[in-house]
Amino acid sequence: MFAQRLGKNPEDYPDAKSQPHVQVALRMKTKGTSARAGDVIPYVFCLKDGEDSSKTAQAGRAKHPDEVKRAADEVKIGEVTSAIVKLLQS
């Protein structure tokens, strides 16, 4: 996990697309979470199944740990649901 302090408000970065912590902070703001100058933004880099890291910008792969946790929880729910459906069909 990485963490980086915002030097200014995320929307004030002219090169936001190339900075992982700024990308995460902008997504946080769209979801109603505060992210402003001085905040430390945690993030991890993620790849989707089959995604090639050389074809995806690093900043675009940055996710807040809570985003990753929510995605993992959804997958687990999906796996459990699939297993129940298979049991019911047999």
GUDREN-5210 format. One line per 10 residues: number of its first residue (from 1); their letters; for each residue z, x, y of C-alpha. Coordinates in Angstrom, 2 decimals, decimal comma. Layout:
<recs>
NUM) A) Z/X/Y  ...
</recs>
This chain:
<recs>
1) MFAQRLGKNP) 0,00/0,00/0,00  -0,78/1,15/3,51  0,77/0,15/6,82  -0,45/0,84/10,32  0,86/-0,07/13,76  -1,38/-2,02/16,11  -1,87/-0,03/19,31  -3,05/-3,16/21,12  -3,64/-6,81/20,34  -6,12/-7,12/17,45
11) EDYPDAKSQP) -8,72/-9,00/19,49  -8,76/-6,13/22,03  -10,17/-3,57/19,57  -13,88/-2,97/20,27  -14,35/-1,46/16,79  -12,29/-4,00/14,85  -14,78/-4,21/11,97  -14,14/-0,59/11,03  -10,33/-0,73/11,11  -8,56/-2,24/8,09
21) HVQVALRMKT) -5,26/-3,08/9,80  -7,12/-4,86/12,59  -9,16/-6,92/10,11  -5,95/-7,98/8,36  -4,24/-8,77/11,68  -7,18/-10,94/12,81  -7,02/-12,92/9,53  -3,27/-13,29/9,96  -3,80/-14,79/13,42  -6,40/-17,28/12,16
31) KGTSARAGDV) -3,79/-18,46/9,63  -1,14/-18,94/12,31  0,87/-15,75/11,78  1,72/-13,57/14,76  0,01/-10,19/15,05  0,21/-8,31/18,34  0,45/-4,82/19,80  3,28/-2,84/18,21  3,37/-4,80/14,95  3,08/-2,81/11,73
41) IPYVFCLKDG) 0,42/-4,40/9,52  0,69/-3,80/5,75  -2,49/-3,87/3,68  -4,04/-2,93/0,37  -7,67/-2,38/-0,56  -9,15/-4,80/-3,09  -12,40/-5,23/-4,97  -13,64/-8,44/-6,53  -14,74/-8,32/-10,16  -18,11/-6,60/-10,34
51) EDSSKTAQAG) -18,06/-5,54/-6,68  -19,31/-2,04/-5,95  -17,03/-0,14/-3,56  -19,92/1,91/-2,20  -21,65/-1,25/-0,94  -18,64/-2,83/0,77  -17,07/-1,60/4,01  -13,56/-0,33/3,41  -12,11/-2,38/6,28  -13,64/-5,52/4,78
61) RAKHPDEVKR) -11,76/-4,91/1,52  -8,36/-4,71/3,25  -6,01/-7,57/2,39  -2,46/-8,39/3,39  -0,13/-8,17/0,35  0,61/-11,92/0,69  -3,13/-12,69/0,38  -3,29/-10,68/-2,83  -0,17/-12,35/-4,20  -1,55/-15,84/-3,47
71) AADEVKIGEV) -4,85/-14,96/-5,13  -3,02/-13,59/-8,18  -0,92/-16,75/-8,43  -4,07/-18,89/-8,34  -5,62/-16,85/-11,14  -2,53/-17,22/-13,27  -2,52/-20,96/-12,72  -6,19/-21,08/-13,66  -5,57/-19,09/-16,83  -2,71/-21,38/-17,88
81) TSAIVKLLQS) -4,80/-24,47/-17,16  -7,67/-23,09/-19,23  -5,34/-22,35/-22,12  -3,90/-25,89/-22,02  -7,39/-27,43/-21,96  -8,39/-25,33/-24,97  -5,27/-26,44/-26,86  -5,92/-30,09/-26,07  -9,55/-29,84/-27,19  -8,68/-28,37/-30,59
</recs>
